[in-house]
Amino acid sequence: MPAETVPVTGWGRTAPTAARLIRPRTYEEAARAVRDCGARGGIARGLGRAYGDAAQNAGGAVLDMTGLDRIHAIDADGGTVLCDAGVSLHRLMEVLLPLGWFVPVTPGTRYVTVGGAIGADIHGKNHHVSGSFSRHVLSLELLTADGRVRTVVPGTPLFDATAGGMGLTGVILTATIRLQPVETSLMSVDTERAGDLDDLMARLAATDHRYRYSVAWIDLLARGAATGRAVLTRGDHAPLDALPGGTRARREPLSFRTSRLPAAPSFVPEGLLSRTTVGLFNELWYRKAPRARTGRLQRISTFFHPLDGVPHWNRVYGRGGFVQYQFVVGHGREDVLRRIVRRISQRRCPSFLAVLKRFGEADPGWLSFPVPGWTLALDVPASLPGLGVLLDELDEEVASAGGRVYLAKDSRLRPELLAAMYPRLDDFRALRAELDPRGVFTSDLARRLHL
């Protein structure tokens, strides 16, 4: 297999490190790459949408798994699919939607591989109903450090360590996934504005159970009485009888359509996303949203993945990149969420991609992120003065409240806080030491956090 040494970075484009990039095309080539990855070990990588350093490995090997992208079998009656780990959620949607099936969980981008979805145990707008991605995985095949390919099923320690384990238990080769039935490829969407954070949380707590999908965009630059004002968007898959008669949508109800805008330029001036420009954007975004609107039909791509329509949108933050910060705190700790939102607002952090959601039941993965409660995700230019100190302080507050940060988005957490955030950390480390005593599977994230 050809290999080249290249700089590798996460979607946030911070802290690139050089690694040997290997592109296996068969399971045998993947096994050979693992066997020959060298003293600095290796880590599997999908489409590179982890924001931080989870799929980087300075001085070692990175296995680009996107060449293993076959869909092996679809049970169109029972609603399952068996596919390679390098298959993207985008590809699954293209193939499965015309058959009346949808992926059970999708994050804010469909350009995520199945292996990455399991390794990060991704969540979406439906966690309060459906849980995370790994809850819908019926089995997977895992290439471990000893060269064995193991069939791993839910309810076993190896499955719980792999779901959310950031690729550190082995290389996922295939997975069998349970799917969500749908009648159309459109969404029926309700939108409303919330005047402040308390108003938003009250609406979510009172009515989220009525919707399969729910998310709120929150204005983190608003201050005073408007602190935490938001646009709340919720919906479900539209039934066939909701589509207007005589339209193309009614004639082709399961057609998967996407839109695509020009790519962001390769060079963007530093400081483009300033407090002024982001503040203007946030004001316009909030004002243009309807006070209350129900039943609007939207494409799946519009509802779930609006940013996917702009290729390389991460470039808009400039060469310095950006930090995506996501945390969760449990129900009953709304005071912590309020304090953090106020601090970010007072600090005037220019974030225009800030979302608030409610999580449902915790998932079984030992390092899986979701726990019942409130999760806030925000993006901030990495060059913002004082950002490191601010986020360190937020980490302390989140950990003290029994919350945690999301490892798939992390690029700067201090390792001493990890055990407080993830109580099964010692179990994960013990299983990993037993399964991979030579440390074949490692990453910049693993070294930074002593995983």
N, C-alpha and C positions, 0 to 999 in steps of 0.2 A: 504494500500500500504506500502510495506517496504521502509524505508528511512535510510540512513547511512550518518554520518558526515564524509566528505572527503575533502582533499585539492583540490581546483579547480583552474585551470590556463588557460590562453589563449594559442594559438599556439606558441606564442613567449616565453612561459615558464618563464615569469617574474612575480613577485609579486603574488604568489599563496595565496589564502585565503580559509578558511574552511567554508563549507556550508552543509546543509542537502540536499542530492541528492535524489530526488523523481522521480520515473519512471512510469508515468501514462500509462496505456494500452488502456484506453477508454476515450471518451470525458467526461463522468461522473466522472471518476477518476481525470482528469485534473481539472474539476470544483471544486471537493472536495479539491484537493491540493491547489488551489488558495484560497479557503475559509479558509483553515486551515494553511496557510503558516506562520502565526505569526507576531509579531511586526516588525521584520526586513524585511518583505515582501518576494517576490519571483521574479524570472526571468526565462523565457524559455531559453533552451539551445538545440542546435542541435548537430552537429558533432564536435564542439569545434574548428572551424577554424578561428574564430575571433582572431586576433593576440594579442589584449590587454585584458582589463578587462570587456568587454561588457556583457559577459555571466557568470560573477562571482557575488557573493552576500555574502559578509563576514557576518557570523553569522545568515544568513537567509536561504531561500530555493532556490534551483535551480531545475527546472523541466526539466528532460531529456526527450525530445519529440520524440526521435527516435523510441519509441515503437508504435507510431501512424504513420504507414508507409504504408497505403493501397492506391492503385490506384483504384479509384472508377469507373471511366468511361473514355473512349477514343473515341473521334469522329474522326475516321480515314479519313473521307471525309472532314470535316470542319477544322480539325487540331487544336483540343483543347483537354486538359486533365483536369480532376477533380481528385485531390489527396489530401491525408493528408499532413499536414505541415512537418511531420517527414520523408517524402520520400526524398531520396537523388537525386541529379542530375545524379549521376552514375546509379542509378536504373532506372530513367526515360530514360536514353540513352539506357540501355539494352532492355527496353520494346518498346520504340518508334522508334528507328532506323530501325529495321526490317520492320516497317510499313511505312517507308519513311518520318519520322518526326524527328526533332532535337529540343533541348531546344533553346529558342530564344536568351538567353544570358548565357554565362558561364564564371566564373572567371578562375584563374589559377589552380584551383582544382575542380574536380567534386564531391568531398566529402563534399558537402554543402547541407543542407536540404532546401526544398522549403520555409519553414518558415524563416530560416536564410537568404535566398536570398532576401526575401521581407523586413525583418527587417533591413538588411544592405543595401538594394536596390543595390545589386551588379551590377558591370559593367564588361565588357569584352573587347576583342580586336575589337568589332564591335560597340562601343558606337557612333562613328561618323556617323554610318548608322542607328542603331537600338535602341539607347538609353539604359537605364538601365533595369533591370529585371522587375520592377514594371510597366513599360510601357506596358508590355504584360500580365499583370494580369487582367482578366475580372471581377473577384469578389473574395472575400475571406470571410471566417467565422471567427469572432474574439470573443473570450471569454474575456469579460471585467470585471473590478473589482467588479461590482455589481452582477456577476454571470450570466448575460445575454449572449447569443450567438447572435451576430449581423451580418447580411449580409452587407458587406461593398463593395461599388463599386467605381470605379475611378470618379473623379470630385467632391468628397465630402470631407469636412474637415477631417473626421476621416480616410479616405483612405490616404490623403496627409500627415497626421501625422504618420500613421503606416508605410508607405513606407519610409524606412530609419530611422524610429523611434526607432531602437535598442531594440525592444521588450517592450517598456515602455507604450504603449497604451493597451496592453493585450496580450493574448496568441492566436496566429494564429492556427486555427484547420484545415482548408482546404483552397484550392485555386483552381480556374479555370484559366488555362494558355493557351494563344495562342501560337502555335508552328510554327517552321520554316520548310518548305518542303525541302527535299533533295532527290537526285537520288541515291547517294552512301554514304558509310561511310568513304570515303577518301577525303582528301583535296588536291587541286592543289595549290602549294606553290611557291612563288617567293622570292628569298633571294639576298640581296646585302649588300656590306659594305659601310659605310659612314666614311670619313676620320676625321671628327671633328663634333662638335655640330651644327655649322651653316650649314654644308653640310647635316647633318641629318634632321634638321628642314626644309630646303629647299625641300628636297626630299619628306618629309611627306606632306608639304603644297601643293606641286605641283601635286601629284599623288595619294593621299590617296582616293580620290573619286572613283577611279577605282576598289577598293577592298572592300569587305565586312569586312575583318578582317585585322588588322594592328597592329604591335607592334615592338618596337626596344629594343634590349638589348644594354645597354650603359656601357662603361668602365669608371667607376668613379675614377680609379687610374691613368689613362692616364693624362699626363701633357703636357704643352707647346703647340706646334702646333697640337698635337693629342688630346687635351682636348675634351672629349665628343665623341670620336670615337665610332662607334656603328655597330651592325649587325641588319639590317632591314629585318623583315620577314612579308610577307603579302600573303593573299590567299583567296580562296573561296571554297565552297563545289564542289568537282569534279563532272562534269556531267558524265552520263553513258558512252557516246561515248569517254571519255578521258581514259577509262580503257583498257589496252591491251587485245586483243582477246585471247581466249584459256587459260586464267589465272584463278586462284582461285578467284581473286578479281572480275573478270568479271562474273564468275558463281554465286558468292555470293556477289553482290555489296553492300548489306546493312548489312553485318555481322559486329558486333561490337567487335573488338579485342583490347585487351590491353596487355601490357607487365608488368612484375613485377620483380624487382631485390631484392636481400637480403635486409632486413631492416637495417637501421643504428643501430649500437650497442647502448645499453642502457647507456654505459659510454664512453664518448669521452673526451680526455684530454683538459683542458682549453688552449686556445691560438692556437688551431689547425688552425683556420681561421685567420691567421695573415696577415699583409701587404705583407709579402714575398709569402706565399702560395696563397693568393687571387690574388696577382699580376701575379704570374706564371699562374694560371688558366685563368685569363682574357687575358693574352697574347696568350695563346694557343687557347682559344675560338675564339678570333678575327682572328688569323692567319688561323685557319682551315676553317673558313667560306668562301664560294666562293665570288669572287668579284662581280659576277652577275650570277644568275642561275634562270631559269624560268620553271614553269610547273612541278616541282617535286611532285610526289604523296606521301602523308604521311597519316598515320592513324590519325583519330581524336584525339586519346589519345596522340600521339606524338606531334601534332601541338598545342593542347590546354593545355595539362596537363603533361608535361614531368616529373615534380617532383613527381607526384602521383605514378610513377613506383618505387619509393624508400620509402617504409613505414617508418614513423617516421623520415623523413629527418630533421625535426627541431632539432633533437638531436645533429647534427654535430656542433652546436654552443656551446656545453658543458652545464654544469649545470647552468651557469649564464643566459642562454637564449639569445634572441636577440630582437632588436627593429625593427619593420617594420614601416618605415616613408613614408607616401604618401601625396603629396600636389597637388593642381591644381592652376594655375594662368591663367588669361584670355588672349585671343588674344590681341595683342598690348602690352603685358607685357613680351615679350620675353627677355627683359633686365634682369628681375628678375630671370628667369630661367637660363640665362647665368651666372649671379653672383653666384647663389647657386651651380651650377655645378662646377664652378671654386673654390669656397670655399671648397666644399667636396673633390675635387681633390687635392688642396693644403694641406688640412688637412690629406690627405692620409687615408681616411676611408676605411677599407677593406670590400667592398661590392661586392659580385659576383652575386647577384640577383637584378639587377637594370634595370628597364624598363621605357621607355618613350612612351607615347601615346598621341593622340589628341582626345579630347572630342567633341561631337556634341552638339545639343541643350540641355539645362538644363531640368531636369526631375522635375515633380510637387511636389515630396516629400519635406516637409518643412526642413527636415534634410538630404535630399539626397545629396550626395557628388558631383556628376559631374556638372560642368558648362562649357560652351564653352571655350576651351583653351587647355593648355598643362599640362599633369599630369606626375609626376615623382615619382616612388616608389623605395625604396631601403631598404636593410636589413643591419644592423650593429650589431656586438656583443654588448650586453648590458654592458659588462665590459670595453668597450673602454674608456680610460681616457678622461675626458672632454666632453663626449658625451652629457650629459644633458645641459650643457651651450651652446654647438653648436646648438642643436635642438631648444632650447629656442630662440636663435637669429634668426634661420630660421623661426620659427613660427611668430616672430615679422615682418619679412620681407614679408612673405606670406600674413599675415593679412593686412599690410599696402598697399599691392598691390591689395586688394580686393579678395584674394584667400582664400583657406581653406584647412584644413587637413581632412583626412578620419577617421571618428569615429570608424569604424569597425577595423581599424588597430592601433588606438591610444592607448597609455598606459601612457602618461605623459603630455598632453597638460594642460596649465594653464587655469582655467575657465574664467578669465577676457578677454581672446581673443576670446571666443566662439561667442559672439554676433556680433563682427565685421566679423567673417567668415560666420555665418549663420543668415541672416537678418530676417528669419521667426522664430527665436528662441522664441520670446515672444509669438507668436501665439501658438507654440507647448506647451510651459509651461502653457498657459492659458487653452488650451483644455485638457491637462493632469490633471490639477487641478480640472477642472469641471468633468471629466470622472472618476477620481480616487482620490478623496479628501483625502483619508486615506493613500495614497502612497503605495498601495498593491504591485504594480509593481515597482521594483527598482533594482539597480545593483551597483557594485563598480564604473562603469563608470558614472552612473547617480549621485551618491553621489559626486564623484570627480569633476564633471563639473557642478553640481547644475542644472541638467536637470529637 
